[in-house]
Amino acid sequence: MTKLITVFGATGNQGGSVVRAVLEHPVLSKEWRVRGITRNKSRPDAMRLVGRGVEMVEADLNSKDSILNAIQGSDAVFGVTNYWEKASLDHEVQQGHTLTSACLAASIPHLIWSSLPHVSKITHGKLHNLHHFDSKALVEEYIVSVGQPATFVMPAYFMSNIPGGIKKTENSEEYTLSWMFKPDTQIPMLDVPRDFGKFVASALIVGPSSQHVLASSGWFTPTDVCAAVEGVTGKKCVFSEIPVNEFGGSKELFDNLMMIREYEYYGPGAKDGVERSQSGVKEVGGWEEFGTFEGYLRGVGFGEL
Ligand SMILES: NC(=O)c1ccc[n+]([C@@H]2O[C@H](COP(=O)([O-])OP(=O)(O)OC[C@H]3O[C@@H](n4cnc5c(N)ncnc54)[C@H](OP(=O)(O)O)[C@@H]3O)[C@@H](O)[C@H]2O)c1
């Protein structure tokens, strides 16, 4: 009998990637059915998924009853919250708690939670404004504390964050990239649509492990990013480092960049963890390749008019 995975955020980046990874995998696609969650089944994204054989069900992460109804009969649930909708730590934590308690009440055998590192803890309070990381880590702590069987998949820095910061002035033949990183700062990056689902699908195969899976396509530096821009456009790309004391953005963004610059995004020692997670995906799921930043730029048509 086929098993059922219910995917929150199915119409979005992360959830959409999870849906495709399961549907396109030679074994998983035969063993698992996919139920996707949306707040509005009539939106075109949701209807397209129905066309691909996904059962779309309406639920809202703010309503435990709607979640309970939506996850009924699931063998696994993928959970993701969108911090930016309210930009509130408390709100996101509340949604995570609601999802977790619904999973417990419905005896869901495996919750795969889209988590992030607990930055305030890792940095001993030095970086305490990175609320969209801490919130997901607090939910993770709650999942563990109530005994919900789970795996924690942590998405790396989205490649999609980057193109908006690569500028070309109108009459110039040159691109510029200004960032609060050093030229050789190592950034774990994720081509979300292409790669994220592979990590979740592999966790599905393994079963609840209570482990952290670091979902990264690979490590790239600002120098690599500029080289990719040059490779795709044939035009020069110049990187310039914004000094830490001249950064003009929000406290949350500052802490986000500092976490990458000084603590490897996932915390010290992350390189080994990323490699282990990639090896796991290769061994368990049979996926051999992960995205590159140049491939990502080509995919989004960067530099084309
Ligand atoms: N940018 C980065 O580098 C980075 C790195 C790691 C993690 N993140 C995290 O990624 C998260 C966003 O994930 P994403 O990019 O996959 O999101 P996304 O593409 O914006 O999609 C959001 C999804 O969540 C669903 N959703 C939103 N509110 C909901 C609610 N109340 N109830 C049920 N479903 C709801 C939406 O479904 P409908 O609209 O169909 O209802 C949609 O499918 C953020 O929390 C952010 O902190 C970002």
The ligand as an ORCA input file, in Angstrom:
! r2SCAN-3c Opt
* xyz 0 1
  N      16.156     33.298      2.081
  C      16.961     32.415      2.651
  O      18.167     32.378      2.385
  C      16.391     31.400      3.613
  C      17.240     30.397      4.117
  C      16.702     29.450      5.001
  C      15.366     29.510      5.364
  N      14.572     30.511      4.864
  C      13.156     30.531      5.304
  O      12.315     30.112      4.251
  C      10.973     30.410      4.675
  C      10.124     30.641      3.443
  O      10.082     29.442      2.713
  P       9.775     29.425      1.161
  O      10.765     30.309      0.454
  O       9.625     28.017      0.758
  O       8.348     30.183      1.153
  P       7.506     30.711     -0.069
  O       8.036     30.249     -1.382
  O       7.295     32.169      0.154
  O       6.131     29.959      0.178
  C       5.423     30.078      1.357
  C       4.525     28.863      1.418
  O       3.952     28.789      2.722
  C       2.560     28.642      2.599
  N       1.962     29.354      3.737
  C       2.254     30.614      4.130
  N       1.515     30.927      5.218
  C       0.759     29.838      5.494
  C      -0.212     29.547      6.488
  N      -0.570     30.455      7.423
  N      -0.779     28.329      6.488
  C      -0.466     27.407      5.543
  N       0.447     27.620      4.581
  C       1.049     28.830      4.559
  C       2.165     29.221      1.267
  O       1.024     28.532      0.783
  P      -0.268     29.241      0.128
  O       0.104     30.665     -0.184
  O      -0.553     28.409     -1.097
  O      -1.307     29.130      1.164
  C       3.391     28.901      0.411
  O       3.287     27.627     -0.168
  C      11.078     31.623      5.587
  O      10.543     31.301      6.862
  C      12.587     31.883      5.678
  O      12.991     32.268      6.961
  C      15.048     31.429      3.978
*
